[in-house]
Structure formats: C-alpha cells, structure tokens
Amino acid sequence: MTSRHGVDAKVTLVKPDGNRDNLVFHNQPQARMVYFEDTGNSHATVWGEIVCAPGDRPGTTRVHTRLHADVHGIASLVVGSDDVRHLREKRVQRDLEHVRNYFHRVASERW
C-alpha cells in the first residue's frame, strides 16, 4: 500500500516483469462496494466497482462487478475500448474464480 487515508487507499501493484499498476481504492461500506481506478495509465481511463451482496442462501455472497475502460490518444488507433474491456473482464472473472475456489476449499476443510 502506497498510502491510506480513511476509507481511501493508493496501491502500487508490481508484477513479476516489473510492470506497475497504480490504483486508487475507495471503500463504501454502506453500499458494500469498493470503487477503484487505475491512475497510472496515460492511454486509457479505467475504473471499476465491486459490490458484495448477500447471496440467495445463508452463508453465501453474490459479487457484482462493473468495469469501465476507455482508450484514448494514439493507443485508440491500435486497441479499442471493447478490447480493453474484454481483457479486464476476463482478468476479473479469473480473479473471482480464484477467490471462489479459495473460500470453497476453506469451507470444505471446516466441515
């Protein structure tokens, strides 16, 4: 974490190849939502929301994500916003599958 102020945090994620993503998070507990924005990307405006709501059955949670990606400048000639959105959606889907598998494994170990 780069910095934290109340429910806001700035985070720099460093990938194994050295690539860095600078993100700003804003937690909105009353809405059960986390808003985030990629602030280190000069070629696109990227933000998202993750909402956790009670699931259909007790002990379950429903996760809803909304992503926005708008490519601008010279990058828009090569990569369209739909391409970026599709890549981000796949990444979030993969990450959520990892979260689901983790909690499924933890829950099955307890029972």
C-alpha positions as CSV (number, residue, x, y, z in Angstrom):
1,M,0.0,0.0,0.0
2,T,1.4,3.4,-1.0
3,S,-0.9,5.4,1.3
4,R,-4.1,5.2,3.2
5,H,-6.5,8.0,4.3
6,G,-9.7,6.8,6.0
7,V,-11.6,4.6,3.5
8,D,-9.3,5.6,0.6
9,A,-6.1,3.9,-0.3
10,K,-3.5,4.2,-3.0
11,V,-1.8,1.0,-4.0
12,T,1.0,0.2,-6.4
13,L,0.9,-3.4,-7.8
14,V,4.2,-4.7,-9.1
15,K,4.1,-7.6,-11.5
16,P,6.9,-10.2,-11.8
17,D,8.1,-8.4,-15.0
18,G,8.4,-5.1,-13.1
19,N,5.3,-3.5,-14.7
20,R,3.5,-1.3,-12.2
21,D,-0.2,-0.6,-11.8
22,N,-1.2,2.4,-9.7
23,L,-4.7,2.1,-8.3
24,V,-6.8,4.2,-6.0
25,F,-9.5,2.4,-3.9
26,H,-12.5,3.9,-2.2
27,N,-14.4,1.7,0.2
28,Q,-18.1,2.4,0.5
29,P,-19.2,0.2,3.4
30,Q,-22.8,1.4,3.4
31,A,-23.2,0.2,-0.2
32,R,-21.0,-2.9,0.3
33,M,-18.9,-1.5,-2.6
34,V,-15.3,-0.9,-3.4
35,Y,-14.5,1.6,-6.2
36,F,-11.1,1.5,-7.9
37,E,-9.4,3.5,-10.6
38,D,-6.2,2.9,-12.5
39,T,-4.4,6.2,-12.1
40,G,-1.1,5.2,-13.8
41,N,-2.4,4.6,-17.3
42,S,-1.9,7.5,-19.7
43,H,-3.5,5.7,-22.6
44,A,-6.9,4.7,-21.1
45,T,-9.4,5.7,-18.4
46,V,-10.1,2.5,-16.4
47,W,-12.2,2.2,-13.3
48,G,-14.5,-0.4,-11.7
49,E,-16.8,-1.2,-8.9
50,I,-17.1,-4.4,-6.9
51,V,-20.3,-4.9,-4.9
52,C,-20.7,-7.8,-2.4
53,A,-24.4,-8.6,-1.5
54,P,-26.0,-11.4,0.5
55,G,-26.5,-14.5,-1.6
56,D,-29.6,-16.5,-2.2
57,R,-28.8,-18.9,0.6
58,P,-27.4,-18.2,4.1
59,G,-23.6,-18.1,4.2
60,T,-23.3,-17.1,0.6
61,T,-22.3,-13.8,-1.1
62,R,-23.1,-12.5,-4.6
63,V,-20.4,-10.4,-6.2
64,H,-21.2,-7.9,-8.9
65,T,-18.6,-6.0,-10.9
66,R,-18.9,-3.1,-13.2
67,L,-15.9,-2.1,-15.3
68,H,-15.2,0.9,-17.5
69,A,-12.3,1.2,-20.0
70,D,-11.9,4.0,-22.5
71,V,-8.8,4.0,-24.6
72,H,-7.8,7.5,-25.9
73,G,-4.9,9.1,-27.7
74,I,-2.8,7.3,-30.2
75,A,-3.4,4.0,-28.4
76,S,-7.0,4.1,-29.6
77,L,-5.8,3.6,-33.2
78,V,-4.4,0.2,-32.2
79,V,-6.6,-1.0,-29.3
80,G,-10.3,-0.3,-28.9
81,S,-12.1,0.2,-25.7
82,D,-14.1,-3.1,-26.3
83,D,-10.8,-5.0,-26.5
84,V,-9.6,-3.5,-23.2
85,R,-12.9,-4.1,-21.5
86,H,-12.9,-7.8,-22.7
87,L,-9.4,-8.3,-21.3
88,R,-10.3,-6.7,-18.0
89,E,-13.5,-8.7,-17.7
90,K,-11.5,-11.9,-18.3
91,R,-9.0,-10.9,-15.7
92,V,-11.7,-10.1,-13.1
93,Q,-13.5,-13.3,-13.9
94,R,-10.3,-15.3,-13.4
95,D,-9.6,-13.4,-10.1
96,L,-13.1,-14.1,-8.8
97,E,-12.8,-17.8,-9.7
98,H,-9.6,-17.9,-7.6
99,V,-11.5,-16.2,-4.7
100,R,-14.5,-18.6,-5.0
101,N,-12.2,-21.6,-5.1
102,Y,-10.3,-20.4,-2.1
103,F,-13.4,-20.0,0.0
104,H,-14.9,-23.2,-1.3
105,R,-11.7,-25.1,-0.2
106,V,-11.6,-23.3,3.2
107,A,-15.3,-24.1,3.8
108,S,-14.9,-27.8,2.8
109,E,-11.9,-28.1,5.2
110,R,-14.0,-26.8,8.1
111,W,-16.8,-29.3,7.5
